[in-house]
Amino acid sequence: MKYMLLIYGNQEKWSSIPAETWPAEIAKQDAFNKKYQGTGELLGAYGLADAAAARLVRRTDGAPAVTDGPYLETKEYLASFYLLDCENEQRAYEIAADMPWADVEPVEVWPVLHEAAADL
């Protein structure tokens, strides 16, 4: 079964982490990624740019129409997501709880209910 782990953040949160501790924090995340890539349970880990870099795309007359956005009504936004393939929901919870910052910030766990066929 596949699951997405979602991490939220904002620039204020990232700025509150002292610069001298960033290398150690990144090393913890890298170790987490390597651990679960090694078990085959982590299919991918993706960090997103700040929300100011996000764009909205619509189709107008068959062509992409790109605008600034999204305009978020929240202080935090999606910062990272991870795709797991693990035995069951309990295992997904265990992996989420092992995230380096899970003792400080919650990790959302979402079951993936549909996946496009690989041979499309």
N, C-alpha and C positions, 0 to 999 in steps of 0.2 A: 504494500500500500504506500502511496506517495503522500507526503505532507509538506506544506510550506511553513517555514518559521519566519515570522515578521518582526523586525526591530524598528522602533520609532525613535526619532531624535529631532534635534534642531541645532542651529548654529550656536545658540547660547549654551546648550549642553556640551557641545564639543569644545567650545572655548573655555569651559570651566575645568577641563582636564589640563593639569600643568604640562607644559611642553616637554619637560624633562622626563615625564612618565609615559609619553606617547610610545616610544619604542617598546617598552615593556608591555603595554596594553596591546599593541599590534602583535607582539610575539605570542601573547596568550591566545589571541584570536587565530593566528596562524597555526598554533599547536592544536587548537580545537578542530580547525579545518582539516589538518593532516590526519588527526586521529580518526575522524569519521569518513574521510576519503579512503583511508586505509581499510576500514571495515566494509567499504562499498555502500555505506548508508547515506553519505553526503554526495549528491549528484552535482551540486553547484552552490557557490556562495557568491553573492553579488552585493556590492556596496553602491549606493546611488549618490549622484551629485546633490548638492544643496537644492532645495525646492525652487530657488530663484533661477536655476538653469533649466527647469522643466518647461515644456511647451505643450499647448493643446493643438491638435491637428484635426481638422474637419475636411471633408471633400466638398469643393465648390466647383460646379461645372466640370466635374471629372478630375480636377487637379487638387493637390494638397493646399489647404489654407491654414497657415501656421500663425498662432497668436501666443502672446505671453500667457502664462498660467501654469498650473492651476492656481486659483485664488483660494487659498485655504482658510477655513474658518476655525482652525485649530492651531495651537502653539507647536505641536509636534507633527511630523510628517514621516512617511515611510522612508527609512534610511538604508535598510539592508533587507535582503531576503535570501533564504536558503531553501534548497529543494532536497528533501530526504526521500529515500526509498527504504522503508524499514518494515519489520515483521508485523507491527500492530501499533495501535494508538498509544498504548502504555510505553512502548519503546520510543516513540516520538516525544512523549513527555519527558522521558529520561534524558534524551539528547538535548532537548530544549533547556532543561534544568542545568545541564552541564555547560551551557554558554558562559563565557567568562564574566559577563556582567549580569547574569540572571538573578544574582542576590540583591541587585540594586534596581534593575529595570525589568519589567515583565517581558516575556517572549510570547507572541501569539502563535498558536499552533492551528493550522487550517488543513483539514483533509482535502486532498485533490480528488475530485469526483469524476473528472473526465480528462482524457488525454487524447489528442489527435493521433491517429494511426501513423506509425513511422514510415509507412510506404506511400504516403500521399504524394 
